[in-house]
Amino acid sequence: MCAATRKADQETTGSAIQPLARGLQVLALLSRNENLGFLQIQRACGLSKGTTARILQTLEREGWVSKCMVGSHYRLGAHAPTERTMAHAMAPAESLFL
C-alpha cells in the first residue's frame, strides 16, 4: 500500500483505532498470502519494524497468527476466521434459525 493510499484510508476512517486497524491490515494480508516473512509483512503494510514486531507478537500470543519454526514465516492461526466461518458470520440472522 502506498503512502497516498494510506493517507486516504486514514482520512476516511475518522475516529478509527489505529493499532486495531493496523492489526487487521496484517490479518487481511495473511489471509490473502500464506507464509509471509517478517519483512514481506512489514513492507506490504508500510509499517515500521517495531510496529510490525509488536503487532505480530500480539497476534501470535492471542492465537490469530502462528509463526512457522522453519523459515520464520507467519500464517493465520487457530483463531483466524476461515472462509466457512466468515460465510456463516455474513449470513442474515434469520437464516441461522431455519
SULLIN-V471687 format. One record per residue. RES is the residue in three letters. SS is DSSP state (H for helix, E for strand, - for the rest). OMEGA is omega in radians with two decimals (* if undefined). D_LAST is the distance of its C-alpha to the last C-alpha in whole Angstrom. Layout:
res=RES ss=SS omega=OMEGA d_last=D_LAST
res=RES ss=SS omega=OMEGA d_last=D_LAST
This chain:
res=MET ss=- omega=-3.11 d_last=42
res=CYS ss=- omega=-3.08 d_last=45
res=ALA ss=H omega=3.14 d_last=46
res=ALA ss=H omega=3.11 d_last=46
res=THR ss=H omega=3.12 d_last=42
res=ARG ss=H omega=-3.13 d_last=42
res=LYS ss=H omega=3.10 d_last=44
res=ALA ss=H omega=3.09 d_last=42
res=ASP ss=H omega=3.14 d_last=39
res=GLN ss=H omega=3.14 d_last=40
res=GLU ss=H omega=-3.11 d_last=41
res=THR ss=H omega=-3.12 d_last=38
res=THR ss=H omega=3.07 d_last=36
res=GLY ss=- omega=-3.05 d_last=38
res=SER ss=- omega=3.14 d_last=38
res=ALA ss=- omega=3.08 d_last=36
res=ILE ss=- omega=-2.99 d_last=36
res=GLN ss=H omega=3.13 d_last=39
res=PRO ss=H omega=3.10 d_last=38
res=LEU ss=H omega=3.13 d_last=35
res=ALA ss=H omega=3.13 d_last=35
res=ARG ss=H omega=3.10 d_last=37
res=GLY ss=H omega=3.11 d_last=35
res=LEU ss=H omega=3.08 d_last=32
res=GLN ss=H omega=3.11 d_last=34
res=VAL ss=H omega=3.12 d_last=35
res=LEU ss=H omega=3.12 d_last=32
res=ALA ss=H omega=3.11 d_last=31
res=LEU ss=H omega=-3.12 d_last=34
res=LEU ss=H omega=3.10 d_last=34
res=SER ss=H omega=3.13 d_last=30
res=ARG ss=H omega=-3.04 d_last=32
res=ASN ss=- omega=3.11 d_last=35
res=GLU ss=- omega=3.01 d_last=35
res=ASN ss=- omega=3.08 d_last=38
res=LEU ss=E omega=3.07 d_last=40
res=GLY ss=- omega=-3.11 d_last=43
res=PHE ss=H omega=-3.10 d_last=44
res=LEU ss=H omega=3.08 d_last=46
res=GLN ss=H omega=3.13 d_last=44
res=ILE ss=H omega=-3.11 d_last=41
res=GLN ss=H omega=-3.12 d_last=44
res=ARG ss=H omega=-3.11 d_last=45
res=ALA ss=H omega=-3.13 d_last=42
res=CYS ss=H omega=3.13 d_last=41
res=GLY ss=- omega=-3.10 d_last=44
res=LEU ss=- omega=3.04 d_last=45
res=SER ss=- omega=3.12 d_last=48
res=LYS ss=H omega=3.14 d_last=48
res=GLY ss=H omega=3.12 d_last=48
res=THR ss=H omega=3.13 d_last=45
res=THR ss=H omega=3.14 d_last=43
res=ALA ss=H omega=-3.13 d_last=44
res=ARG ss=H omega=3.12 d_last=43
res=ILE ss=H omega=-3.12 d_last=39
res=LEU ss=H omega=3.10 d_last=39
res=GLN ss=H omega=3.14 d_last=41
res=THR ss=H omega=-3.14 d_last=38
res=LEU ss=H omega=3.11 d_last=35
res=GLU ss=H omega=-3.14 d_last=36
res=ARG ss=H omega=-3.11 d_last=37
res=GLU ss=- omega=3.07 d_last=33
res=GLY ss=- omega=-3.13 d_last=32
res=TRP ss=- omega=-3.13 d_last=31
res=VAL ss=E omega=3.02 d_last=34
res=SER ss=E omega=-3.13 d_last=36
res=LYS ss=E omega=3.10 d_last=39
res=CYS ss=- omega=-3.13 d_last=41
res=MET ss=- omega=3.13 d_last=44
res=VAL ss=- omega=3.10 d_last=45
res=GLY ss=- omega=3.11 d_last=46
res=SER ss=- omega=3.07 d_last=45
res=HIS ss=- omega=3.14 d_last=42
res=TYR ss=E omega=3.06 d_last=38
res=ARG ss=E omega=3.12 d_last=35
res=LEU ss=E omega=-3.12 d_last=31
res=GLY ss=- omega=-3.05 d_last=31
res=ALA ss=- omega=-3.11 d_last=28
res=HIS ss=- omega=-3.11 d_last=27
res=ALA ss=- omega=-3.13 d_last=26
res=PRO ss=- omega=3.05 d_last=23
res=THR ss=- omega=3.09 d_last=22
res=GLU ss=H omega=-3.11 d_last=21
res=ARG ss=H omega=-3.12 d_last=18
res=THR ss=H omega=3.09 d_last=17
res=MET ss=H omega=3.10 d_last=18
res=ALA ss=H omega=3.10 d_last=16
res=HIS ss=H omega=-3.13 d_last=13
res=ALA ss=H omega=-3.11 d_last=15
res=MET ss=H omega=-3.12 d_last=15
res=ALA ss=- omega=3.06 d_last=12
res=PRO ss=- omega=-3.06 d_last=11
res=ALA ss=H omega=-3.10 d_last=10
res=GLU ss=H omega=3.13 d_last=7
res=SER ss=H omega=-3.14 d_last=5
res=LEU ss=H omega=-3.08 d_last=6
res=PHE ss=H omega=-3.13 d_last=4
res=LEU ss=- omega=* d_last=0
